[in-house]
Amino acid sequence: MARAAKKTAKEDVSNHEEESPTIFLPDRDAKIAELAYYKAESRGFAPGYELEDWLQAEQEFLP
């Protein structure tokens, strides 16, 4: 019976991983920074829009 319980717990973990993959904060921030960079590049890197670029990139990245 203990084997069945362990198998069920293991299956639960694998099912959870498939449904909602974990994105670690440094990876998340790196992806957002990359999106913000491309936004700035498309504007010719005009100063004064850094926060706006970041916030827009964050909104695009997050589901």
N, CA, C, O and CB atoms as a CASP TS submission, in Angstrom:
PFRMAT TS
TARGET T0000
AUTHOR 0000-0000-0000
METHOD Language model
MODEL 1
PARENT N/A
ATOM      1  N   MET     1       0.825  -1.200   0.000  1.00  0.00           N
ATOM      2  CA  MET     1       0.000   0.000   0.000  1.00  0.00           C
ATOM      3  C   MET     1       0.863   1.255   0.000  1.00  0.00           C
ATOM      4  O   MET     1       0.489   2.265  -0.596  1.00  0.00           O
ATOM      5  CB  MET     1      -0.935   0.003   1.207  1.00  0.00           C
ATOM      6  N   ALA     2       2.012   1.197   0.663  1.00  0.00           N
ATOM      7  CA  ALA     2       2.898   2.354   0.678  1.00  0.00           C
ATOM      8  C   ALA     2       3.395   2.680  -0.721  1.00  0.00           C
ATOM      9  O   ALA     2       3.563   3.848  -1.070  1.00  0.00           O
ATOM     10  CB  ALA     2       4.079   2.107   1.609  1.00  0.00           C
ATOM     11  N   ARG     3       3.632   1.640  -1.528  1.00  0.00           N
ATOM     12  CA  ARG     3       4.075   1.875  -2.906  1.00  0.00           C
ATOM     13  C   ARG     3       3.010   2.621  -3.702  1.00  0.00           C
ATOM     14  O   ARG     3       3.328   3.522  -4.478  1.00  0.00           O
ATOM     15  CB  ARG     3       4.414   0.544  -3.597  1.00  0.00           C
ATOM     16  N   ALA     4       1.772   2.253  -3.512  1.00  0.00           N
ATOM     17  CA  ALA     4       0.689   2.907  -4.239  1.00  0.00           C
ATOM     18  C   ALA     4       0.603   4.378  -3.853  1.00  0.00           C
ATOM     19  O   ALA     4       0.383   5.235  -4.710  1.00  0.00           O
ATOM     20  CB  ALA     4      -0.650   2.204  -3.965  1.00  0.00           C
ATOM     21  N   ALA     5       0.776   4.673  -2.567  1.00  0.00           N
ATOM     22  CA  ALA     5       0.725   6.057  -2.104  1.00  0.00           C
ATOM     23  C   ALA     5       1.880   6.862  -2.685  1.00  0.00           C
ATOM     24  O   ALA     5       1.695   8.010  -3.090  1.00  0.00           O
ATOM     25  CB  ALA     5       0.757   6.114  -0.572  1.00  0.00           C
ATOM     26  N   LYS     6       3.069   6.269  -2.729  1.00  0.00           N
ATOM     27  CA  LYS     6       4.217   6.971  -3.295  1.00  0.00           C
ATOM     28  C   LYS     6       4.024   7.224  -4.784  1.00  0.00           C
ATOM     29  O   LYS     6       4.347   8.301  -5.286  1.00  0.00           O
ATOM     30  CB  LYS     6       5.499   6.175  -3.060  1.00  0.00           C
ATOM     31  N   LYS     7       3.502   6.236  -5.478  1.00  0.00           N
ATOM     32  CA  LYS     7       3.277   6.392  -6.908  1.00  0.00           C
ATOM     33  C   LYS     7       2.264   7.500  -7.173  1.00  0.00           C
ATOM     34  O   LYS     7       2.444   8.305  -8.088  1.00  0.00           O
ATOM     35  CB  LYS     7       2.797   5.073  -7.525  1.00  0.00           C
ATOM     36  N   THR     8       1.214   7.542  -6.384  1.00  0.00           N
ATOM     37  CA  THR     8       0.204   8.577  -6.549  1.00  0.00           C
ATOM     38  C   THR     8       0.794   9.951  -6.295  1.00  0.00           C
ATOM     39  O   THR     8       0.530  10.886  -7.051  1.00  0.00           O
ATOM     40  CB  THR     8      -0.975   8.329  -5.614  1.00  0.00           C
ATOM     41  N   ALA     9       1.582  10.087  -5.254  1.00  0.00           N
ATOM     42  CA  ALA     9       2.206  11.374  -4.945  1.00  0.00           C
ATOM     43  C   ALA     9       3.139  11.799  -6.074  1.00  0.00           C
ATOM     44  O   ALA     9       3.178  12.972  -6.447  1.00  0.00           O
ATOM     45  CB  ALA     9       2.981  11.297  -3.614  1.00  0.00           C
ATOM     46  N   LYS    10       3.884  10.847  -6.610  1.00  0.00           N
ATOM     47  CA  LYS    10       4.803  11.148  -7.711  1.00  0.00           C
ATOM     48  C   LYS    10       4.020  11.580  -8.953  1.00  0.00           C
ATOM     49  O   LYS    10       4.411  12.524  -9.639  1.00  0.00           O
ATOM     50  CB  LYS    10       5.689   9.917  -8.033  1.00  0.00           C
ATOM     51  N   GLU    11       2.937  10.901  -9.233  1.00  0.00           N
ATOM     52  CA  GLU    11       2.101  11.278 -10.373  1.00  0.00           C
ATOM     53  C   GLU    11       1.522  12.667 -10.184  1.00  0.00           C
ATOM     54  O   GLU    11       1.453  13.444 -11.135  1.00  0.00           O
ATOM     55  CB  GLU    11       0.975  10.264 -10.575  1.00  0.00           C
ATOM     56  N   ASP    12       1.101  12.991  -8.959  1.00  0.00           N
ATOM     57  CA  ASP    12       0.566  14.315  -8.679  1.00  0.00           C
ATOM     58  C   ASP    12       1.600  15.389  -8.960  1.00  0.00           C
ATOM     59  O   ASP    12       1.273  16.429  -9.532  1.00  0.00           O
ATOM     60  CB  ASP    12       0.094  14.407  -7.235  1.00  0.00           C
ATOM     61  N   VAL    13       2.840  15.153  -8.567  1.00  0.00           N
ATOM     62  CA  VAL    13       3.901  16.132  -8.792  1.00  0.00           C
ATOM     63  C   VAL    13       4.145  16.302 -10.284  1.00  0.00           C
ATOM     64  O   VAL    13       4.255  17.431 -10.762  1.00  0.00           O
ATOM     65  CB  VAL    13       5.200  15.706  -8.079  1.00  0.00           C
ATOM     66  N   SER    14       4.231  15.205 -11.028  1.00  0.00           N
ATOM     67  CA  SER    14       4.485  15.314 -12.466  1.00  0.00           C
ATOM     68  C   SER    14       3.317  15.987 -13.181  1.00  0.00           C
ATOM     69  O   SER    14       3.537  16.755 -14.117  1.00  0.00           O
ATOM     70  CB  SER    14       4.744  13.927 -13.070  1.00  0.00           C
ATOM     71  N   ASN    15       2.097  15.721 -12.768  1.00  0.00           N
ATOM     72  CA  ASN    15       0.947  16.388 -13.375  1.00  0.00           C
ATOM     73  C   ASN    15       0.958  17.876 -13.082  1.00  0.00           C
ATOM     74  O   ASN    15       0.610  18.677 -13.948  1.00  0.00           O
ATOM     75  CB  ASN    15      -0.353  15.769 -12.877  1.00  0.00           C
ATOM     76  N   HIS    16       1.350  18.257 -11.884  1.00  0.00           N
ATOM     77  CA  HIS    16       1.405  19.664 -11.513  1.00  0.00           C
ATOM     78  C   HIS    16       2.456  20.399 -12.343  1.00  0.00           C
ATOM     79  O   HIS    16       2.239  21.538 -12.758  1.00  0.00           O
ATOM     80  CB  HIS    16       1.709  19.812 -10.015  1.00  0.00           C
ATOM     81  N   GLU    17       3.585  19.752 -12.582  1.00  0.00           N
ATOM     82  CA  GLU    17       4.646  20.383 -13.358  1.00  0.00           C
ATOM     83  C   GLU    17       4.198  20.634 -14.792  1.00  0.00           C
ATOM     84  O   GLU    17       4.575  21.645 -15.385  1.00  0.00           O
ATOM     85  CB  GLU    17       5.905  19.516 -13.344  1.00  0.00           C
ATOM     86  N   GLU    18       3.410  19.745 -15.353  1.00  0.00           N
ATOM     87  CA  GLU    18       2.932  19.909 -16.715  1.00  0.00           C
ATOM     88  C   GLU    18       1.932  21.053 -16.820  1.00  0.00           C
ATOM     89  O   GLU    18       1.913  21.764 -17.825  1.00  0.00           O
ATOM     90  CB  GLU    18       2.304  18.620 -17.209  1.00  0.00           C
ATOM     91  N   GLU    19       1.114  21.238 -15.812  1.00  0.00           N
ATOM     92  CA  GLU    19       0.075  22.257 -15.840  1.00  0.00           C
ATOM     93  C   GLU    19       0.620  23.661 -15.658  1.00  0.00           C
ATOM     94  O   GLU    19       0.192  24.581 -16.355  1.00  0.00           O
ATOM     95  CB  GLU    19      -0.941  21.976 -14.781  1.00  0.00           C
ATOM     96  N   SER    20       1.548  23.844 -14.746  1.00  0.00           N
ATOM     97  CA  SER    20       2.069  25.185 -14.473  1.00  0.00           C
ATOM     98  C   SER    20       3.585  25.132 -14.289  1.00  0.00           C
ATOM     99  O   SER    20       4.066  24.924 -13.176  1.00  0.00           O
ATOM    100  CB  SER    20       1.394  25.790 -13.218  1.00  0.00           C
ATOM    101  N   PRO    21       4.335  25.317 -15.370  1.00  0.00           N
ATOM    102  CA  PRO    21       5.794  25.279 -15.245  1.00  0.00           C
ATOM    103  C   PRO    21       6.287  26.441 -14.395  1.00  0.00           C
ATOM    104  O   PRO    21       5.763  27.552 -14.476  1.00  0.00           O
ATOM    105  CB  PRO    21       6.459  25.315 -16.633  1.00  0.00           C
ATOM    106  N   THR    22       7.281  26.176 -13.596  1.00  0.00           N
ATOM    107  CA  THR    22       7.829  27.192 -12.719  1.00  0.00           C
ATOM    108  C   THR    22       8.850  28.020 -13.476  1.00  0.00           C
ATOM    109  O   THR    22       9.750  27.473 -14.113  1.00  0.00           O
ATOM    110  CB  THR    22       8.459  26.559 -11.471  1.00  0.00           C
ATOM    111  N   ILE    23       8.715  29.334 -13.409  1.00  0.00           N
ATOM    112  CA  ILE    23       9.700  30.231 -13.994  1.00  0.00           C
ATOM    113  C   ILE    23      10.392  30.920 -12.832  1.00  0.00           C
ATOM    114  O   ILE    23       9.767  31.659 -12.071  1.00  0.00           O
ATOM    115  CB  ILE    23       9.043  31.272 -14.988  1.00  0.00           C
ATOM    116  N   PHE    24      11.684  30.672 -12.702  1.00  0.00           N
ATOM    117  CA  PHE    24      12.430  31.257 -11.611  1.00  0.00           C
ATOM    118  C   PHE    24      12.656  32.735 -11.867  1.00  0.00           C
ATOM    119  O   PHE    24      12.798  33.154 -13.016  1.00  0.00           O
ATOM    120  CB  PHE    24      13.758  30.534 -11.419  1.00  0.00           C
ATOM    121  N   LEU    25      12.690  33.519 -10.816  1.00  0.00           N
ATOM    122  CA  LEU    25      12.757  34.965 -10.909  1.00  0.00           C
ATOM    123  C   LEU    25      13.884  35.478 -11.797  1.00  0.00           C
ATOM    124  O   LEU    25      13.620  36.340 -12.636  1.00  0.00           O
ATOM    125  CB  LEU    25      12.906  35.535  -9.553  1.00  0.00           C
ATOM    126  N   PRO    26      15.121  35.005 -11.668  1.00  0.00           N
ATOM    127  CA  PRO    26      16.169  35.529 -12.553  1.00  0.00           C
ATOM    128  C   PRO    26      15.862  35.275 -14.030  1.00  0.00           C
ATOM    129  O   PRO    26      16.136  36.132 -14.871  1.00  0.00           O
ATOM    130  CB  PRO    26      17.513  34.902 -12.196  1.00  0.00           C
ATOM    131  N   ASP    27      15.299  34.116 -14.354  1.00  0.00           N
ATOM    132  CA  ASP    27      14.938  33.823 -15.743  1.00  0.00           C
ATOM    133  C   ASP    27      13.813  34.729 -16.211  1.00  0.00           C
ATOM    134  O   ASP    27      13.834  35.232 -17.334  1.00  0.00           O
ATOM    135  CB  ASP    27      14.528  32.354 -15.896  1.00  0.00           C
ATOM    136  N   ARG    28      12.845  34.930 -15.356  1.00  0.00           N
ATOM    137  CA  ARG    28      11.701  35.786 -15.670  1.00  0.00           C
ATOM    138  C   ARG    28      12.171  37.198 -15.938  1.00  0.00           C
ATOM    139  O   ARG    28      11.784  37.807 -16.934  1.00  0.00           O
ATOM    140  CB  ARG    28      10.672  35.772 -14.529  1.00  0.00           C
ATOM    141  N   ASP    29      13.000  37.719 -15.058  1.00  0.00           N
ATOM    142  CA  ASP    29      13.515  39.077 -15.224  1.00  0.00           C
ATOM    143  C   ASP    29      14.375  39.205 -16.472  1.00  0.00           C
ATOM    144  O   ASP    29      14.344  40.239 -17.139  1.00  0.00           O
ATOM    145  CB  ASP    29      14.317  39.487 -14.001  1.00  0.00           C
ATOM    146  N   ALA    30      15.137  38.177 -16.795  1.00  0.00           N
ATOM    147  CA  ALA    30      15.971  38.209 -17.992  1.00  0.00           C
ATOM    148  C   ALA    30      15.100  38.265 -19.244  1.00  0.00           C
ATOM    149  O   ALA    30      15.414  38.998 -20.182  1.00  0.00           O
ATOM    150  CB  ALA    30      16.900  36.980 -18.039  1.00  0.00           C
ATOM    151  N   LYS    31      14.024  37.508 -19.267  1.00  0.00           N
ATOM    152  CA  LYS    31      13.124  37.524 -20.425  1.00  0.00           C
ATOM    153  C   LYS    31      12.439  38.878 -20.566  1.00  0.00           C
ATOM    154  O   LYS    31      12.302  39.396 -21.674  1.00  0.00           O
ATOM    155  CB  LYS    31      12.071  36.412 -20.303  1.00  0.00           C
ATOM    156  N   ILE    32      12.009  39.450 -19.445  1.00  0.00           N
ATOM    157  CA  ILE    32      11.370  40.761 -19.479  1.00  0.00           C
ATOM    158  C   ILE    32      12.373  41.818 -19.931  1.00  0.00           C
ATOM    159  O   ILE    32      12.033  42.698 -20.722  1.00  0.00           O
ATOM    160  CB  ILE    32      10.789  41.121 -18.092  1.00  0.00           C
ATOM    161  N   ALA    33      13.599  41.736 -19.436  1.00  0.00           N
ATOM    162  CA  ALA    33      14.638  42.686 -19.836  1.00  0.00           C
ATOM    163  C   ALA    33      14.905  42.592 -21.334  1.00  0.00           C
ATOM    164  O   ALA    33      15.123  43.609 -21.992  1.00  0.00           O
ATOM    165  CB  ALA    33      15.935  42.432 -19.049  1.00  0.00           C
ATOM    166  N   GLU    34      14.889  41.389 -21.869  1.00  0.00           N
ATOM    167  CA  GLU    34      15.111  41.213 -23.300  1.00  0.00           C
ATOM    168  C   GLU    34      13.984  41.855 -24.104  1.00  0.00           C
ATOM    169  O   GLU    34      14.236  42.546 -25.091  1.00  0.00           O
ATOM    170  CB  GLU    34      15.228  39.722 -23.646  1.00  0.00           C
ATOM    171  N   LEU    35      12.754  41.629 -23.682  1.00  0.00           N
ATOM    172  CA  LEU    35      11.620  42.262 -24.362  1.00  0.00           C
ATOM    173  C   LEU    35      11.705  43.784 -24.272  1.00  0.00           C
ATOM    174  O   LEU    35      11.446  44.481 -25.254  1.00  0.00           O
ATOM    175  CB  LEU    35      10.295  41.773 -23.759  1.00  0.00           C
ATOM    176  N   ALA    36      12.066  44.299 -23.103  1.00  0.00           N
ATOM    177  CA  ALA    36      12.187  45.748 -22.921  1.00  0.00           C
ATOM    178  C   ALA    36      13.298  46.310 -23.805  1.00  0.00           C
ATOM    179  O   ALA    36      13.168  47.404 -24.353  1.00  0.00           O
ATOM    180  CB  ALA    36      12.462  46.087 -21.440  1.00  0.00           C
ATOM    181  N   TYR    37      14.381  45.565 -23.942  1.00  0.00           N
ATOM    182  CA  TYR    37      15.484  45.990 -24.803  1.00  0.00           C
ATOM    183  C   TYR    37      15.005  46.159 -26.245  1.00  0.00           C
ATOM    184  O   TYR    37      15.309  47.161 -26.893  1.00  0.00           O
ATOM    185  CB  TYR    37      16.641  44.973 -24.739  1.00  0.00           C
ATOM    186  N   TYR    38      14.261  45.181 -26.738  1.00  0.00           N
ATOM    187  CA  TYR    38      13.780  45.263 -28.116  1.00  0.00           C
ATOM    188  C   TYR    38      12.792  46.412 -28.307  1.00  0.00           C
ATOM    189  O   TYR    38      12.724  47.009 -29.381  1.00  0.00           O
ATOM    190  CB  TYR    38      13.127  43.948 -28.521  1.00  0.00           C
ATOM    191  N   LYS    39      12.037  46.714 -27.270  1.00  0.00           N
ATOM    192  CA  LYS    39      11.142  47.874 -27.336  1.00  0.00           C
ATOM    193  C   LYS    39      11.955  49.157 -27.439  1.00  0.00           C
ATOM    194  O   LYS    39      11.644  50.031 -28.248  1.00  0.00           O
ATOM    195  CB  LYS    39      10.214  47.925 -26.100  1.00  0.00           C
ATOM    196  N   ALA    40      12.993  49.268 -26.621  1.00  0.00           N
ATOM    197  CA  ALA    40      13.853  50.446 -26.658  1.00  0.00           C
ATOM    198  C   ALA    40      14.569  50.554 -28.005  1.00  0.00           C
ATOM    199  O   ALA    40      14.705  51.642 -28.564  1.00  0.00           O
ATOM    200  CB  ALA    40      14.877  50.398 -25.513  1.00  0.00           C
ATOM    201  N   GLU    41      15.018  49.423 -28.510  1.00  0.00           N
ATOM    202  CA  GLU    41      15.713  49.404 -29.801  1.00  0.00           C
ATOM    203  C   GLU    41      14.791  49.901 -30.917  1.00  0.00           C
ATOM    204  O   GLU    41      15.226  50.633 -31.806  1.00  0.00           O
ATOM    205  CB  GLU    41      16.220  47.980 -30.122  1.00  0.00           C
ATOM    206  N   SER    42      13.526  49.504 -30.868  1.00  0.00           N
ATOM    207  CA  SER    42      12.589  49.926 -31.911  1.00  0.00           C
ATOM    208  C   SER    42      12.334  51.432 -31.871  1.00  0.00           C
ATOM    209  O   SER    42      11.922  52.016 -32.874  1.00  0.00           O
ATOM    210  CB  SER    42      11.270  49.174 -31.764  1.00  0.00           C
ATOM    211  N   ARG    43      12.574  52.068 -30.718  1.00  0.00           N
ATOM    212  CA  ARG    43      12.434  53.523 -30.580  1.00  0.00           C
ATOM    213  C   ARG    43      13.752  54.243 -30.826  1.00  0.00           C
ATOM    214  O   ARG    43      13.812  55.467 -30.715  1.00  0.00           O
ATOM    215  CB  ARG    43      11.908  53.875 -29.193  1.00  0.00           C
ATOM    216  N   GLY    44      14.805  53.511 -31.155  1.00  0.00           N
ATOM    217  CA  GLY    44      16.107  54.131 -31.352  1.00  0.00           C
ATOM    218  C   GLY    44      16.786  54.477 -30.036  1.00  0.00           C
ATOM    219  O   GLY    44      17.637  55.365 -29.995  1.00  0.00           O
ATOM    220  N   PHE    45      16.422  53.791 -28.964  1.00  0.00           N
ATOM    221  CA  PHE    45      16.989  53.983 -27.627  1.00  0.00           C
ATOM    222  C   PHE    45      16.826  55.419 -27.104  1.00  0.00           C
ATOM    223  O   PHE    45      17.679  55.921 -26.373  1.00  0.00           O
ATOM    224  CB  PHE    45      18.461  53.615 -27.642  1.00  0.00           C
ATOM    225  N   ALA    46      15.736  56.062 -27.484  1.00  0.00           N
ATOM    226  CA  ALA    46      15.462  57.405 -26.969  1.00  0.00           C
ATOM    227  C   ALA    46      15.327  57.337 -25.451  1.00  0.00           C
ATOM    228  O   ALA    46      14.604  56.482 -24.939  1.00  0.00           O
ATOM    229  CB  ALA    46      14.173  58.004 -27.613  1.00  0.00           C
ATOM    230  N   PRO    47      16.005  58.219 -24.723  1.00  0.00           N
ATOM    231  CA  PRO    47      15.957  58.167 -23.255  1.00  0.00           C
ATOM    232  C   PRO    47      14.604  58.609 -22.694  1.00  0.00           C
ATOM    233  O   PRO    47      13.841  59.329 -23.339  1.00  0.00           O
ATOM    234  CB  PRO    47      17.056  59.041 -22.673  1.00  0.00           C
ATOM    235  N   GLY    48      14.339  58.153 -21.475  1.00  0.00           N
ATOM    236  CA  GLY    48      13.143  58.581 -20.760  1.00  0.00           C
ATOM    237  C   GLY    48      11.985  57.597 -20.806  1.00  0.00           C
ATOM    238  O   GLY    48      10.940  57.855 -20.209  1.00  0.00           O
ATOM    239  N   TYR    49      12.145  56.481 -21.496  1.00  0.00           N
ATOM    240  CA  TYR    49      11.060  55.511 -21.632  1.00  0.00           C
ATOM    241  C   TYR    49      11.401  54.156 -21.023  1.00  0.00           C
ATOM    242  O   TYR    49      10.715  53.168 -21.285  1.00  0.00           O
ATOM    243  CB  TYR    49      10.712  55.335 -23.089  1.00  0.00           C
ATOM    244  N   GLU    50      12.445  54.104 -20.220  1.00  0.00           N
ATOM    245  CA  GLU    50      12.923  52.833 -19.687  1.00  0.00           C
ATOM    246  C   GLU    50      11.860  52.112 -18.855  1.00  0.00           C
ATOM    247  O   GLU    50      11.621  50.920 -19.042  1.00  0.00           O
ATOM    248  CB  GLU    50      14.161  53.062 -18.847  1.00  0.00           C
ATOM    249  N   LEU    51      11.236  52.834 -17.949  1.00  0.00           N
ATOM    250  CA  LEU    51      10.219  52.220 -17.091  1.00  0.00           C
ATOM    251  C   LEU    51       9.016  51.778 -17.914  1.00  0.00           C
ATOM    252  O   LEU    51       8.474  50.695 -17.695  1.00  0.00           O
ATOM    253  CB  LEU    51       9.776  53.200 -15.991  1.00  0.00           C
ATOM    254  N   GLU    52       8.603  52.609 -18.855  1.00  0.00           N
ATOM    255  CA  GLU    52       7.480  52.255 -19.715  1.00  0.00           C
ATOM    256  C   GLU    52       7.796  50.992 -20.523  1.00  0.00           C
ATOM    257  O   GLU    52       6.948  50.110 -20.664  1.00  0.00           O
ATOM    258  CB  GLU    52       7.139  53.424 -20.659  1.00  0.00           C
ATOM    259  N   ASP    53       9.016  50.912 -21.049  1.00  0.00           N
ATOM    260  CA  ASP    53       9.428  49.720 -21.789  1.00  0.00           C
ATOM    261  C   ASP    53       9.355  48.482 -20.906  1.00  0.00           C
ATOM    262  O   ASP    53       8.857  47.436 -21.323  1.00  0.00           O
ATOM    263  CB  ASP    53      10.849  49.894 -22.339  1.00  0.00           C
ATOM    264  N   TRP    54       9.858  48.610 -19.679  1.00  0.00           N
ATOM    265  CA  TRP    54       9.863  47.470 -18.757  1.00  0.00           C
ATOM    266  C   TRP    54       8.435  47.036 -18.421  1.00  0.00           C
ATOM    267  O   TRP    54       8.118  45.847 -18.469  1.00  0.00           O
ATOM    268  CB  TRP    54      10.627  47.825 -17.466  1.00  0.00           C
ATOM    269  N   LEU    55       7.593  47.983 -18.086  1.00  0.00           N
ATOM    270  CA  LEU    55       6.226  47.654 -17.691  1.00  0.00           C
ATOM    271  C   LEU    55       5.440  47.032 -18.844  1.00  0.00           C
ATOM    272  O   LEU    55       4.662  46.101 -18.634  1.00  0.00           O
ATOM    273  CB  LEU    55       5.511  48.903 -17.188  1.00  0.00           C
ATOM    274  N   GLN    56       5.639  47.540 -20.052  1.00  0.00           N
ATOM    275  CA  GLN    56       4.962  46.946 -21.207  1.00  0.00           C
ATOM    276  C   GLN    56       5.475  45.531 -21.468  1.00  0.00           C
ATOM    277  O   GLN    56       4.699  44.622 -21.764  1.00  0.00           O
ATOM    278  CB  GLN    56       5.162  47.823 -22.459  1.00  0.00           C
ATOM    279  N   ALA    57       6.770  45.360 -21.356  1.00  0.00           N
ATOM    280  CA  ALA    57       7.364  44.032 -21.562  1.00  0.00           C
ATOM    281  C   ALA    57       6.850  43.051 -20.504  1.00  0.00           C
ATOM    282  O   ALA    57       6.566  41.892 -20.805  1.00  0.00           O
ATOM    283  CB  ALA    57       8.915  44.111 -21.515  1.00  0.00           C
ATOM    284  N   GLU    58       6.737  43.524 -19.282  1.00  0.00           N
ATOM    285  CA  GLU    58       6.232  42.683 -18.192  1.00  0.00           C
ATOM    286  C   GLU    58       4.792  42.259 -18.474  1.00  0.00           C
ATOM    287  O   GLU    58       4.436  41.101 -18.252  1.00  0.00           O
ATOM    288  CB  GLU    58       6.317  43.433 -16.840  1.00  0.00           C
ATOM    289  N   GLN    59       3.972  43.168 -18.951  1.00  0.00           N
ATOM    290  CA  GLN    59       2.586  42.844 -19.261  1.00  0.00           C
ATOM    291  C   GLN    59       2.489  41.828 -20.405  1.00  0.00           C
ATOM    292  O   GLN    59       1.625  40.950 -20.390  1.00  0.00           O
ATOM    293  CB  GLN    59       1.819  44.116 -19.622  1.00  0.00           C
ATOM    294  N   GLU    60       3.370  41.951 -21.384  1.00  0.00           N
ATOM    295  CA  GLU    60       3.370  40.998 -22.495  1.00  0.00           C
ATOM    296  C   GLU    60       3.846  39.616 -22.042  1.00  0.00           C
ATOM    297  O   GLU    60       3.354  38.596 -22.526  1.00  0.00           O
ATOM    298  CB  GLU    60       4.258  41.512 -23.636  1.00  0.00           C
ATOM    299  N   PHE    61       4.788  39.586 -21.130  1.00  0.00           N
ATOM    300  CA  PHE    61       5.367  38.328 -20.683  1.00  0.00           C
ATOM    301  C   PHE    61       4.441  37.553 -19.757  1.00  0.00           C
ATOM    302  O   PHE    61       4.327  36.333 -19.870  1.00  0.00           O
ATOM    303  CB  PHE    61       6.674  38.586 -19.990  1.00  0.00           C
ATOM    304  N   LEU    62       3.787  38.249 -18.852  1.00  0.00           N
ATOM    305  CA  LEU    62       2.933  37.574 -17.878  1.00  0.00           C
ATOM    306  C   LEU    62       1.626  37.148 -18.528  1.00  0.00           C
ATOM    307  O   LEU    62       1.069  37.877 -19.349  1.00  0.00           O
ATOM    308  CB  LEU    62       2.658  38.485 -16.671  1.00  0.00           C
ATOM    309  N   PRO    63       1.139  35.971 -18.163  1.00  0.00           N
ATOM    310  CA  PRO    63      -0.124  35.490 -18.773  1.00  0.00           C
ATOM    311  C   PRO    63      -1.328  36.271 -18.325  1.00  0.00           C
ATOM    312  O   PRO    63      -2.445  35.981 -18.752  1.00  0.00           O
ATOM    313  CB  PRO    63      -0.342  34.038 -18.450  1.00  0.00           C
TER
END
